[in-house]
Structure formats: C-alpha cells, structure tokens
Amino acid sequence: MNTPKHTPSASQEKSANPLWGGRFQGNSAPLLQQINASIDVDNRLFEEDIDGSKAHAAMLADAGIISRADAAAIAAGLETVRGELQRGELPFRVELEDIHMHIETRLKELIGDAGGRLHTGRSRNDQVVTDFRLWLRRALDGLDGDIRGLALALMGQAKRHSETILPGFTHLQPAQPVTFGHHLLAYENMLRRDRGRFRDCRERLNESPLGAAALAGTTYPINRQQTANALGFRAPMENSLDAVSSRDFALEFLSSAAILGIHLSRLAEELVLWTSPAFGFVKLSDAYTTGSSIMPNKKNPDAAELVRGKAASLLAAFQHLGGILKSLPLAYAKDLQDDKAIVFSAVDTVSLLLRAMTGMITDMTAQPEAMRRACAAGFLLATDLADWCVQELKLPFREAHHIAAKAVAICEARGSVDLDTLTESELKSLHPLLDTRVLPLLTLEQAVHRRISYGGTAPSQVMAALERAETFWQEAV
C-alpha cells in the first residue's frame, strides 16, 4: 500500500474534535495532538477496520438497529474508502488521531448521515482491539509460512549431510562426534515448538471483543455471535471489561517471538563461528556476506550477525509491553495505544529474521573436510572406550570412565591425538581385561553409526527423524 503521511494539523483553525469534542470548547494543544496521534502507526489496520465495520453494520441492520438502506450505503462507502487507502489517496490528518477516525470521517463525507450511524453500539475501545486481533491473526498465519520455510531449508541440508561428521561440543569444548544433519535437525525441532507456540497464541486470541463497547457492553440489542462469525472468530469474549482492556494475546505473541528470536540467534552465532577460519565448517556466498572498507581479505558474515543482534529487540519488545500493562487498572487507558507499534515492529522483525536465516541456510556450503579435521582434537572417542568397557568387560561405568580418562592421559603424554593408537601393553596397564579388541570401534564412523538410540546422531536415526519432520511440515501446511 502507498501510505500517505499525515498533513500538518489544521486544528488551530477548526473547532474541537468533531468525533468526540461535543463537551470541549477549546482546541487541543499541538503537543497533545502530537503525542495523541497514532495514525502513522495504526494505518496498517485499515483493512481490518473496514472488515470489522462492515460486519458491525450488517449486524446492526439484521437486528433492526439501523435500516438496511443505511447498512448498504455504509458497506459501499467503506469499500470506496478501502480503495482510496490502498491507492494512497486518503490524506492523513493528525487531528483525526487514528485510522479508525479517518475512515469514519471519510465515510461520512461520502454518504452523509448514514455514516454517522455506523458507530452505534460500539466504541473505539472494542473497535481498536478487534482490529488488532484480526491483524495479528493474519500476521501469525504469514509467520507460520516463514517458520516452515526455514524448517524445510534445515531439512534439505540435513538430508545432504546425514553422514557428515563434525565435533559436537559442550562448553564449546570438543565432546563427541555427531552428524551435521543431526545438528541441523536440532534447530528444526526448535522451530516445531516455536510454531506450536504461535498456533497456541492464535487460538487464544481468536475471540471477538466487538460489541463490548467502551467497557460495559451496550443497551442496543446487538448480536455479538453474528459479528464474531462474520469475522472468523471462534466466539465473542465473555467479559466486556476484559475484552477492551486485555492485551495478553499481544504479550503472548511477543513472548513466543522472543523465544523464536533466541533460537535464531543461537543458530546465527553458530554460523558466525562455523564460517570463521578457526572452524571453517561452512561457507556462505557473497549473497549473505560483506567485505571490509579497509581490509580486502575480509568476508564477514554480516547477515548472521544482524540476525543475532536484531533478535535482542524481540526480548525488549516483550519487556516494553509488559511494562505498559503491569500497572494498568481496568478497563481502557491510553497507554494501550502503544501496543500496536511494539507488535507491528516485532512481526516485521520476526519475518525478516526468518527469511534471512532461510536464505543463509539454503545458501551455505558445508566443508566436510574441515569438520573431519576438527574431530582430531579433543579425544572425541573417549566415551566410546568407556562404553565398550561397560558393555564388554561388564565394568561399572564410573570405573570405565576412570579407565578412559587415563587412556587420554597416556596419549597426551606421548603427543598422540588418537585413542586407537594405544598399544596392547598400554591397554593392559589400564585394566587386565582391556585389549586391542576395542580399537576397531574407536573410529568416528563407528562412533556415530552405533548411536542408534531414538533421537541419536546415527545416520539411520537422522533419516528417520527427517521422515517424521517431513510428515509434520506437510501436515502443517
């Protein structure tokens, strides 16, 4: 949409606000108008506002509260306003405060007195939060596709690298060998839960506040179930005070977005590490890297760093809205006007980060040779030696752990990095029953292929996990 900016205030030449100024004799101070206006933010709600207003007008006519002729004029006029807004032809005026007043004012200009009947039986309080819920519901549906896109990118790389071996780390120290496919599917699993949180949020927000009016309901014989159905809500909200004042649906979204942001930031951090020469596990193309203005040798993973940095804004957004809500008495307070800017920005950020990360994961090229070289450090097979002692020699694991630790010390003392270089005499020095039978098992391939427990890193388990993931995301469409 081509969105026009508001024009300078004309209120100094006009009387008090035409929609609420009946009691007021003077004009608002320019500073009040500046802090009060939200049109530069909430103009994004115009589609939802028009849809909600059309549903409300149709219900008013069905209930006999307004005439069918007025309802028809309202519906036609609203569609005209919609077209003007879509084309960027409706100038915004700061004295009209928000998109809702702009639409109603323009409607009255187009159809006269019938436009003034639209607001019967509702308030801006229930109108605004209805629009907000409709907007966030649609945004969540869009984010669902963005999450799925990243999951599919991770799965594609995981399938290509179900047998590629790299070091697994704890404390950023080499721990045990894992497959790259297994590592990537860990993030796919996180995205499943992120999707679930967003879906749960969507289900809970999908109730209609429309008809709660300012805070107490209305004396008109409205049909709230009709407007809820028309707008695709599951049901009307039960309590009018709760309906106009609660923003927990927005807070829940921000909480889920913050958790998703943490997951994306962790993946971004790994890309930053993996693309550094110290690791060299993956390469990114020029599409997602930048150079240096002074050092011609540099190829910086800026896209990953920006994902990592921008994820912090999602944590801040949750704290920001929580800080607004925590001290508000029922019902509505003007503080709630700031909720939309916070959520709009968070939705934009989540979508951008998901799409940027999808691009990087799709774009990256794994470097199996570098991954393999990195496995030479840290004695990654020590646990396999301990496990063999438990399984074959029937030793308690704690004793087996001690034997494997001493084996590492022997290799370190003679400058070796491979446990499979232990001699017969060195093995016997560790335990009388320990012998060279264990050595063929002390390879990276054996280590990963033998980890066949459910959810393990074995290539067979990676392929089984991919089948489950494919089923999940096919059903998620």
FENQUI-V209047 format. One record per residue. N is the residue number from 1. RES is the residue in three letters. SS is DSSP state (alpha for helix, beta for strand, coil for the rest). NEAR is the number of other ideal C-beta (glycine too) atoms within 10 Angstrom. Layout:
n = <N,N>
res = <RES,RES>
ss = <SS,SS>
near = <NEAR,NEAR>
This chain:
n = <1,2,3,4,5,6,7,8,9,10,11,12,13,14,15,16,17,18,19,20,21,22,23,24,25,26,27,28,29,30,31,32,33,34,35,36,37,38,39,40,41,42,43,44,45,46,47,48,49,50,51,52,53,54,55,56,57,58,59,60,61,62,63,64,65,66,67,68,69,70,71,72,73,74,75,76,77,78,79,80,81,82,83,84,85,86,87,88,89,90,91,92,93,94,95,96,97,98,99,100,101,102,103,104,105,106,107,108,109,110,111,112,113,114,115,116,117,118,119,120,121,122,123,124,125,126,127,128,129,130,131,132,133,134,135,136,137,138,139,140,141,142,143,144,145,146,147,148,149,150,151,152,153,154,155,156,157,158,159,160,161,162,163,164,165,166,167,168,169,170,171,172,173,174,175,176,177,178,179,180,181,182,183,184,185,186,187,188,189,190,191,192,193,194,195,196,197,198,199,200,201,202,203,204,205,206,207,208,209,210,211,212,213,214,215,216,217,218,219,220,221,222,223,224,225,226,227,228,229,230,231,232,233,234,235,236,237,238,239,240,241,242,243,244,245,246,247,248,249,250,251,252,253,254,255,256,257,258,259,260,261,262,263,264,265,266,267,268,269,270,271,272,273,274,275,276,277,278,279,280,281,282,283,284,285,286,287,288,289,290,291,292,293,294,295,296,297,298,299,300,301,302,303,304,305,306,307,308,309,310,311,312,313,314,315,316,317,318,319,320,321,322,323,324,325,326,327,328,329,330,331,332,333,334,335,336,337,338,339,340,341,342,343,344,345,346,347,348,349,350,351,352,353,354,355,356,357,358,359,360,361,362,363,364,365,366,367,368,369,370,371,372,373,374,375,376,377,378,379,380,381,382,383,384,385,386,387,388,389,390,391,392,393,394,395,396,397,398,399,400,401,402,403,404,405,406,407,408,409,410,411,412,413,414,415,416,417,418,419,420,421,422,423,424,425,426,427,428,429,430,431,432,433,434,435,436,437,438,439,440,441,442,443,444,445,446,447,448,449,450,451,452,453,454,455,456,457,458,459,460,461,462,463,464,465,466,467,468,469,470,471,472,473,474,475,476,477>
res = <MET,ASN,THR,PRO,LYS,HIS,THR,PRO,SER,ALA,SER,GLN,GLU,LYS,SER,ALA,ASN,PRO,LEU,TRP,GLY,GLY,ARG,PHE,GLN,GLY,ASN,SER,ALA,PRO,LEU,LEU,GLN,GLN,ILE,ASN,ALA,SER,ILE,ASP,VAL,ASP,ASN,ARG,LEU,PHE,GLU,GLU,ASP,ILE,ASP,GLY,SER,LYS,ALA,HIS,ALA,ALA,MET,LEU,ALA,ASP,ALA,GLY,ILE,ILE,SER,ARG,ALA,ASP,ALA,ALA,ALA,ILE,ALA,ALA,GLY,LEU,GLU,THR,VAL,ARG,GLY,GLU,LEU,GLN,ARG,GLY,GLU,LEU,PRO,PHE,ARG,VAL,GLU,LEU,GLU,ASP,ILE,HIS,MET,HIS,ILE,GLU,THR,ARG,LEU,LYS,GLU,LEU,ILE,GLY,ASP,ALA,GLY,GLY,ARG,LEU,HIS,THR,GLY,ARG,SER,ARG,ASN,ASP,GLN,VAL,VAL,THR,ASP,PHE,ARG,LEU,TRP,LEU,ARG,ARG,ALA,LEU,ASP,GLY,LEU,ASP,GLY,ASP,ILE,ARG,GLY,LEU,ALA,LEU,ALA,LEU,MET,GLY,GLN,ALA,LYS,ARG,HIS,SER,GLU,THR,ILE,LEU,PRO,GLY,PHE,THR,HIS,LEU,GLN,PRO,ALA,GLN,PRO,VAL,THR,PHE,GLY,HIS,HIS,LEU,LEU,ALA,TYR,GLU,ASN,MET,LEU,ARG,ARG,ASP,ARG,GLY,ARG,PHE,ARG,ASP,CYS,ARG,GLU,ARG,LEU,ASN,GLU,SER,PRO,LEU,GLY,ALA,ALA,ALA,LEU,ALA,GLY,THR,THR,TYR,PRO,ILE,ASN,ARG,GLN,GLN,THR,ALA,ASN,ALA,LEU,GLY,PHE,ARG,ALA,PRO,MET,GLU,ASN,SER,LEU,ASP,ALA,VAL,SER,SER,ARG,ASP,PHE,ALA,LEU,GLU,PHE,LEU,SER,SER,ALA,ALA,ILE,LEU,GLY,ILE,HIS,LEU,SER,ARG,LEU,ALA,GLU,GLU,LEU,VAL,LEU,TRP,THR,SER,PRO,ALA,PHE,GLY,PHE,VAL,LYS,LEU,SER,ASP,ALA,TYR,THR,THR,GLY,SER,SER,ILE,MET,PRO,ASN,LYS,LYS,ASN,PRO,ASP,ALA,ALA,GLU,LEU,VAL,ARG,GLY,LYS,ALA,ALA,SER,LEU,LEU,ALA,ALA,PHE,GLN,HIS,LEU,GLY,GLY,ILE,LEU,LYS,SER,LEU,PRO,LEU,ALA,TYR,ALA,LYS,ASP,LEU,GLN,ASP,ASP,LYS,ALA,ILE,VAL,PHE,SER,ALA,VAL,ASP,THR,VAL,SER,LEU,LEU,LEU,ARG,ALA,MET,THR,GLY,MET,ILE,THR,ASP,MET,THR,ALA,GLN,PRO,GLU,ALA,MET,ARG,ARG,ALA,CYS,ALA,ALA,GLY,PHE,LEU,LEU,ALA,THR,ASP,LEU,ALA,ASP,TRP,CYS,VAL,GLN,GLU,LEU,LYS,LEU,PRO,PHE,ARG,GLU,ALA,HIS,HIS,ILE,ALA,ALA,LYS,ALA,VAL,ALA,ILE,CYS,GLU,ALA,ARG,GLY,SER,VAL,ASP,LEU,ASP,THR,LEU,THR,GLU,SER,GLU,LEU,LYS,SER,LEU,HIS,PRO,LEU,LEU,ASP,THR,ARG,VAL,LEU,PRO,LEU,LEU,THR,LEU,GLU,GLN,ALA,VAL,HIS,ARG,ARG,ILE,SER,TYR,GLY,GLY,THR,ALA,PRO,SER,GLN,VAL,MET,ALA,ALA,LEU,GLU,ARG,ALA,GLU,THR,PHE,TRP,GLN,GLU,ALA,VAL>
ss = <coil,coil,coil,coil,coil,beta,beta,coil,coil,coil,coil,coil,coil,coil,coil,coil,coil,coil,coil,coil,alpha,alpha,alpha,coil,coil,coil,coil,coil,coil,alpha,alpha,alpha,alpha,alpha,alpha,alpha,coil,coil,alpha,alpha,alpha,alpha,alpha,alpha,alpha,alpha,alpha,alpha,alpha,alpha,alpha,alpha,alpha,alpha,alpha,alpha,alpha,alpha,alpha,alpha,alpha,alpha,coil,coil,coil,coil,coil,alpha,alpha,alpha,alpha,alpha,alpha,alpha,alpha,alpha,alpha,alpha,alpha,alpha,alpha,alpha,alpha,alpha,alpha,alpha,coil,coil,coil,coil,coil,beta,beta,alpha,alpha,alpha,coil,coil,alpha,alpha,alpha,alpha,alpha,alpha,alpha,alpha,alpha,alpha,alpha,alpha,alpha,coil,alpha,alpha,alpha,alpha,coil,coil,coil,coil,coil,coil,coil,alpha,alpha,alpha,alpha,alpha,alpha,alpha,alpha,alpha,alpha,alpha,alpha,alpha,alpha,alpha,alpha,alpha,alpha,alpha,alpha,alpha,alpha,alpha,alpha,alpha,alpha,alpha,alpha,alpha,alpha,alpha,alpha,alpha,alpha,alpha,alpha,alpha,coil,coil,coil,coil,beta,beta,beta,beta,beta,beta,coil,coil,beta,beta,beta,beta,beta,beta,beta,alpha,alpha,alpha,alpha,alpha,alpha,alpha,alpha,alpha,alpha,alpha,alpha,alpha,alpha,alpha,alpha,alpha,alpha,alpha,alpha,alpha,alpha,alpha,alpha,alpha,alpha,coil,beta,beta,coil,coil,coil,coil,coil,coil,coil,coil,coil,coil,coil,coil,coil,coil,coil,alpha,alpha,alpha,alpha,alpha,alpha,alpha,coil,coil,coil,coil,beta,beta,coil,coil,coil,alpha,alpha,alpha,alpha,alpha,alpha,coil,coil,alpha,alpha,alpha,alpha,alpha,alpha,alpha,alpha,alpha,alpha,alpha,alpha,alpha,alpha,alpha,alpha,alpha,alpha,alpha,alpha,alpha,alpha,alpha,alpha,alpha,alpha,alpha,alpha,coil,coil,coil,coil,coil,coil,beta,beta,coil,coil,alpha,alpha,alpha,coil,beta,coil,coil,coil,coil,coil,coil,coil,coil,coil,beta,coil,alpha,alpha,alpha,alpha,alpha,alpha,alpha,alpha,alpha,alpha,alpha,alpha,alpha,alpha,alpha,alpha,alpha,alpha,alpha,alpha,alpha,alpha,alpha,alpha,coil,coil,coil,coil,coil,coil,coil,coil,alpha,alpha,alpha,alpha,alpha,alpha,alpha,alpha,alpha,alpha,alpha,alpha,alpha,alpha,alpha,alpha,alpha,alpha,alpha,alpha,alpha,alpha,alpha,alpha,alpha,alpha,alpha,alpha,alpha,alpha,coil,beta,beta,coil,alpha,alpha,alpha,alpha,alpha,alpha,alpha,coil,coil,coil,coil,coil,coil,coil,alpha,alpha,alpha,alpha,alpha,alpha,alpha,alpha,alpha,alpha,alpha,alpha,coil,coil,coil,alpha,alpha,alpha,alpha,alpha,alpha,alpha,alpha,alpha,alpha,alpha,alpha,alpha,alpha,alpha,alpha,alpha,coil,coil,coil,coil,coil,alpha,alpha,alpha,coil,coil,alpha,alpha,alpha,alpha,alpha,alpha,alpha,coil,coil,coil,coil,coil,alpha,alpha,alpha,alpha,alpha,alpha,coil,coil,alpha,alpha,alpha,alpha,alpha,alpha,coil,coil,coil,coil,coil,coil,coil,coil,coil,alpha,alpha,alpha,alpha,alpha,alpha,alpha,alpha,alpha,alpha,alpha,alpha,alpha,alpha,alpha,alpha,alpha,coil,coil>
near = <11,8,14,15,10,17,11,10,18,11,20,12,7,13,11,16,18,14,16,11,16,8,6,11,7,8,18,19,12,14,8,11,18,11,11,16,21,20,21,15,18,23,21,18,24,23,16,22,28,21,18,26,26,21,22,27,27,19,25,27,19,14,14,10,19,22,13,12,10,22,22,15,22,26,18,15,24,24,12,13,25,18,11,16,24,14,11,11,11,21,12,18,19,21,25,24,22,23,25,23,19,23,26,23,18,20,23,18,11,17,21,12,9,21,23,15,20,27,17,15,24,25,18,20,20,28,26,26,26,31,28,24,25,23,21,24,19,15,21,21,12,11,23,16,12,18,21,19,19,27,27,17,20,26,20,14,22,26,16,13,21,23,17,23,24,28,22,17,16,8,6,7,9,17,16,21,26,25,26,24,25,25,21,24,26,16,19,21,17,19,24,15,13,24,21,12,16,22,15,12,23,22,12,13,21,19,17,27,29,30,26,29,22,15,17,12,17,18,8,15,10,23,16,23,14,18,25,23,16,18,21,13,23,12,12,21,23,9,14,23,15,16,26,26,21,19,22,14,20,25,20,19,28,28,19,26,27,20,17,26,27,16,19,26,21,14,23,24,15,18,23,17,16,23,23,11,7,9,17,15,23,23,15,22,12,9,10,21,18,13,13,10,7,6,8,7,6,11,15,15,23,14,21,27,15,15,25,20,11,18,23,13,17,25,17,14,26,22,13,18,24,13,10,18,18,7,8,13,6,12,19,19,13,9,13,22,19,14,21,23,17,21,23,18,16,25,22,11,18,31,16,14,26,24,13,19,26,19,18,25,25,16,17,21,9,19,19,14,9,16,23,15,13,21,20,13,11,17,23,24,25,20,16,22,26,21,20,21,25,15,11,15,16,9,19,10,11,9,14,23,18,16,19,22,14,14,26,15,10,17,19,11,8,8,6,13,13,13,22,16,13,22,11,11,7,15,21,14,14,18,17,9,13,23,13,12,11,20,18,9,18,21,16,18,11,15,22,26,17,14,21,13,9,7,12,17,26,20,20,13,22,25,14,15,23,18,9,12,21,14,10,16,19,9,7,15,7>
